[in-house]
Each structure stands twice: as C-alpha cells, then as structure tokens.
C-alpha cells in the first residue's frame, strides 16, 4: 500500500465532521439570493430569462477597451498594476467629484455599489438596529442588512413615527427607477424622506445605480442635494460602463467617509487599480456620455417593447409599472396567484422571473414579480412574455375551477 493509500484509509476512518459548529453567529442571518440560485440551475441562454438585473452586453464599449487599456498603461505605467489608495486613485475621485459637483474629499471609490451598501451596513449597524426602507426592498440591500442582524421596516410618514426597542440608524432608498419596482420618487416624496431623517436625526443611504438611465420624464434632485449633511450617495459604473469592472463610489460627509475608509482597509485594501484608471479615462474622455446616449436608446426600445407585449398577452386582472428608466418593471397579479409556487412550472416552460415576495422582509405579496427588460435578447422577449402569460393564465383558470 502506498503512502497516499494509507492516508486515504485514515481519512476514510474519521467520523463525519459537524461543520456547523465552526460558523459565526451571523451565518444564520445570511439571506440566499434566489436570482443567483437561478443562475446556478439553468443556462440563461437556453431560456427566456427576465430574472437577472444584468445590463445588455451590446451596451458594453468592447471596441474601446483595448485602446483604454493601452492609453492607461502608456500614461501610468506600472502604477496601474500596483496597489493603490484605499479611497481610490486620485484621478478617478477627481473625475467623479467634478461630474457631481462635490469636493474630492467627499468621494470614496468602492469595489462595486454593492460593497457601498455593505460597508454602510458594517459601519453603522449593530444587531437589533432598524433600517427604514421602501417596500419592496432591493434584494442585495436586504441581504446586507440581514447579514448584520438588523431589522428592516417600511418608511413611515413623519407624523406616524413610533418608538420601539430597536435603534433606527438610517433610511435606505433607491429614489430613481427603484429595484425592483421601477418606480421613481416624486420631489415631494424625496422631501418627506429628508424631513423624516431630520426629525429622527438619522442618516440616509441613497442607492443610485440607475439614475443616469432615464428614458422619459423629468430629472429630479438627488436626496443628497436636498440633505448633503446626512446622505451617503452610492453610485456605480456597472450599469453605465460594464459590471465586470466592479467599481462604484460613495459621496458623503467626510467624517462618515473616514470610518468607511478604515473599514475598507480590512475588506480589500483598495479597489482594482487598473479598472479605476480605465474608468477614469472612459469618463474624462467623453466616451461615457457618448455611450450613454446609445445605451438609453437601446433600453428605451426594450422597455417600450416589453410594455407593449404585456399589454398584448397578459391575462385580465394583471397590472404593471411604467418606469421612466432603469432596468425593471413590477407586475401585480390577482391575489389568488402565488408566483413562488408557480416558479418551477414557469422555469420548466422555459421562462424565468423573480417572485416579488423575495423583496419583502416578511415574504408577503406573493402575487407579484419583478421583470427585467435589459438583458434578454429582443428576439426572445415576445416568446418569453407569451410563455409567462400562458403559465399565469393556466394558473388563473385552475383557481377558478
């Protein structure tokens, strides 16, 4: 018997280990993403998927990437391949500061906008604390808040604020083209959130990855512009450049960013340096704004196509939002329909969506779903909506029998 055989025999004789005992007290609070689980189960190219939040690959400036990389390496040399500052490379911070009219000291680069949510949770939340949020809530934010054992409650009107056992730490909101609903807050609603935050003397985390993807309607002030003293504004290159670069930013008061800076040191040391320089070159050259024109036209066409198909095929009693931008719309079905229970049937038929109840902290509203119109190929959109409508119509017929 060889040494390797002997070792394998000894390992085989060990009793099965109880790995659960190694996990931290936070682990039971981790929330699985049903969207990511879908991606593990199926080939997105083989079905009609309205499930993910992926941007359209045709919007990626693939023809410019080699030139960007070459320009960056020529300009910065090995600096672009070395470790960088935790706050982000100065050139990109300056470019973002100039674009949004803030001092460079108020800009922190993050490794994705999702990290922005996570560091805000990590820095500000203790177990049992309360986050006020729009309902339904972006799933990635729910995952982060739950991971730090915070409680998520719906934002109340200012005159209905009640005391409780938990400490309210901040309001989380996506004011422009909300994920998952696609809705946009009115100016009055933004002012009410600011009034509530000032009444409670708490922070606001303004998640804004879709703001520059407006296809119709009036551009409104950001919440940060209305309350700069207490707002952390999260931005992202994922929807306006390419998600593979994993770059975002936070704009906020310097004392808050200082603690986020310290927190990030133990997370990733610094955001990807080469990616930052390429994003900076893309932004400052004017290529980003030029690409946005094409991106907006592409998504507007896809949004309009989906809205027309829903009107054409969806069963009676179904309604949906009409977003002015972003990547999603929200479908509400008759109360008798359970989109969680129907999911496997829909997937077997060749169409995927995300059940709306996953975006509610209490798992309610099981008669809703989120549909994404940016990722699916346009040639698949009509077959996909027809398949989805057929599954729903069958379920409604069965309920009536």
N, C-alpha and C positions, 0 to 999 in steps of 0.2 A: 504493500500500500504506500502511495506517495505521501509526501508531507501535505500536499493540497487535499488529498482524500481524507487524511486524518483530521485536518482542520474542519472540513465539511461535516465529517461524522460528529465531531464535538459540538459544532453549531446546531446540527440537527437534533442533538440530545437536550438542548436547552429548552426550558419551558417557554411558551409564548409570553412575550413581554406585554405589560399593561402600559401602553404609551400615553394613555390619558393622564396619568399622574404627573407627567412632565409639563403639561400645558399650564399657562398662566391663568389667573382669574379672569383675564379679559377675553380669552378664547371663546367661551360660550356666547359672548355678545357679538361675535363676528357674524355678519349677515351675508349669506351667499348671494351672488348676482345671478338671477335667472337668465339674464341676457348672456352672460359669459358661459353659463351651463348649456345654453342652446348651441353656442359655437363649438362646444366640445362634442356635442352629439351629432351634429349634421354638417354637411358641406354646404355652405351658404350659396355656392354657385349652382348647386343641384336643386334648389328650391326657390320659391318666391318669398324672399325674406323682407319683411317690414319691421324686423325686431331690433336690429342694432342702431347705434347712433353714428355710424360711420359716414364721413363725407364721401362725396363721389370722387373716385380716383381720377376722372377726367379733369378735375379742378386742380390737381397737383401740377406744379410747374416743372415737370420732369425734364423738359428740354433745357431748362435753365440751371438745373442742379450741378452738372459738371462745370459750367462756367462760374457759378457761385463758389464752388469748392476751390477751383483754380485761383480765382481772384483773392479769396481769403488766405490761401496758403502763400500766394505771392506777397500779399500785404503784411501778414502777421507771422509767417514762417512757423517755427516750432511753438510759438506762443499759442497757436490754435490747437495744438496737440498736447499741451501741458495742463496741469491742474490750474484752475482759475479761482477768482474770488468767490466766496460763499454768496455774496449779494448778487453775483452775476458780473459778466465782463462790463467794464465802464462804458464801452461804446454802445452796447445794446441798451443798457439802462438809460443812457443819454438820449438815444433814439426814441424810446418809449416815453420818456419824460417830455420830450419835445412834442411828440404826437398828441399827448393828452394834457399838455399844459400844466405840468407839475414839476417841482424841483427833483433833481436826480436822487436826492436823499430820501425821497418818498417812494422809490421804486425798488422792489426786490424781485429778482428773477427766480422762478421755480421750475422744478422738473415736472412739468405738466400742471394744468389748472387743478387737477385732482389733488396734487400734492398741496396746492394752496388751501384747499378745503381741509386736508388732513392736518397741516401744521396749525391752522386756526383752531381745530378741534384739540390738538395736542397741547397747545399753549394756553388755551382759555378754559377748557372743560375739565371738571372733576366728576367722578362718579356721582350720579344723582342730580347733576345740574340739568337745567332746562334750556333747550333751544327752541325758539319760536320760528315757525316756518310756514310758508304757503302749503296748502294741502290740495292736491298731492305734491309730494316732495321728490326731487331728483334722487334717484336710487343710490348713486355714488355718494351723495351727501348723507343719506340715511345710513349707509354702511359705515361711514367715518364716525358719525355721531354715536351710533350704537357701539362701535369698537371701543369708545372711551366711556361707555356705560352712561351716556346722557339720555335724557328723556326728550322726545320731540313732541311739541304741542303746536296746535294751529294758532296762527297770529290772531289775537282778539282785537276788537275795536278798542280805542283808547279808553272809552267810558265803561268798558266791561272787564278791565284788568282786575283779576282777583289774586289774593295772596295764596301761597301754597308752601309745602315743605321744602321744595327744591329752590335753588337759586337760578334765576333767569340770567344767562350770560350774554347771549346775543340773538339777534334776528338773522335768519338766513333767507335769502330771497334771490330769485332769478327774475329781474324785472322785465327783461326783453326776451320775448319768444320762449317762454318757460319750457323747460324739460321736466315733465312730459307733455304738458297740455298745449304748448304753442302760444299761450295767451301772453299779452303784454299789459303791464300795469299802466293805468292812466296816471296823469300828473297828480291828480287828487289822491289816488291810492299811494303813490310814492311819498307824497307829503304826509299822509296819515302814518306811514311806517316810520318816517323821521320823527313825527310828533310822539309816537309811542316809544321810540328808543330814547328820546329826550325825557319823556315822562318817567320811564323806568331807569334812566341813566345807564343804558347798556349799549353795546356795540352793534353794528350792522355788518354782516358779511354779504356783500353784493357780488354774486356769481354772474359773470357777464361774458360767457364764451361765444354767444351768438349775436351780440349787439351789432356788429358790422354787417350782418347778413339780413338786411332789411330789404323787402321786395315791394312793399307798399306801405302807406300810412305815414304819419308824422314822427320824426325823430324827437324824442323827449329827453330831458336832462337825466343824467345818471343820478342815482341816490347819493353817490359820493359828492357830486356837485352841490346837492342840497344839504348835505351834512358831512363835510370833509373832516370834521374833528372827531368823528366816531365811526367812520366807514372804512372797511377794508374791501377794496375793489379788486376782484380776481379777473384776469384776462387770460387769453390762450391763443397760441399760434395754430392749434390743432385744426380749427375749422376755417382758418383764413390763409394757411400756408400748407402744412402737412402734419398729421398727427404723429408720424414716425419720428419727428424731431423731439417730441416730448418736452415742449417748452411752454411756459406760461409766465405770468407775473402777478405781483400784488402791488397795488398803490394804496398807501395809507399813512397815518401819522407815524412819525419817526420813532417815538417810544415803543409803539406796538411792533414795528418792523424790527427794532433792535432785538426783541425777545424771539421773534421768528427767525432772525439771522442766527442767533445762538442755537436754537432748536435745529435748524437745518444743518449745522455743523456735524451733528451726530447722525443725520439721515443720509446725506450723500456728499458731504464736503462742499460740492459745488455742482451747478447744473452743467450739462455737456458743453464743453468749451467750443469745439468746432461747430456744433449745431448753433450755438449762440452767435458766433461770428457770421455764419451763413444767413441766419435770420436777420441779423443787423444789416448785412449787405442787401438782402432782398427788400427790407423795409426802406432803407435810406436811398436806394437807387430809384424808387418809384415803382418797382416791379410788383410790390404787394398790392398797391392800389389799382394798378392796371389789371392784375389777375383777379382782383375782387369784382371788377366790372363783369368779367366773363362768368365768374362763379355765381354772382347774383342772378344774372340772366339764366344760367343753367338751372338753378334751384327754383326760380320763379316758374319756369316752364314745368318743372316736375311737380311743384306744389299745385299748380293750376290743373295739371293732368290728373293728379290724384283726387282733387276736389270734384272734378267732372265725373270721374269714374265712380266715386262714392255716391254721387247724386244719381247716376245711371243704374247702379247694381245693388246698392244696399237695401235690405228689407225695410218695410214700413216700421216706424217707431224708433228708428235709429237716427242719431244726430251726431254732429262733429264740429270741432272748432275750425275757424278760418284764419290761420295765423298770418301775420304780416311779415314774417321772416322766420329764421331758424330752420330746423330740420324735422320737426314733428307736428303731428296733429293728434287730437284726442277724440276717441269715439265713445259715445254713450249708447248703450243698448237697452232694450226693455229689461225691467227688473228680474224677469224670470231667467235671463241668460247668465250663466256662470262662465266667464272667459277662462278661468283657471281650469275648470273641469273639461272645457272644450279643447284645451290646448293640444293634447296628444292627437285628437281627431283631426285638427287643422294641420298639424305637422305631417300626419300620415297622408293627408290630401295634397301636401306639397306647398303649404303656406305657413309662415311664421309671423307672430306678433308678440308683444309683451302685454301680459294681463295687467290691467290698471291697478289691481289691489296691491301689487308689489310696491307701489309708490305711496301707499298709505301706511303710516306707522301701526295702525290697528288691523291692517289687512282687509279693510272694508271696500265697498264699491267694486264688487266682483263682476258687475255688469259693464265694466269699462275696459278700454285697451288703448295702448299707445301704438301709433303707426309712424314709421319713418319714411320719408319720401325722397331722401337724398341719395341713398346707397343703391337701391335696386335699379337694375338696368331698365330703361324706359320700355323696352320691348317686353319685359316681364311684368310691368305694372298692371296692365289690363287683365292678363291671365290670373295674376295674383289676387286682385280685387274680386274677380269673378269667383275664384275658388273660395275666398274668405266669405263672400256674400252667400255662396251656396251652403257652406257649413253653418252659418248663422241662420239662414232660412230653414234649414232642416231642423235645427235645434228648436226654433220657434214653433215649427209645425208639430214636433214631438211634444212640446209643452202644452199645446192646445188639445191634443188627443186625450 
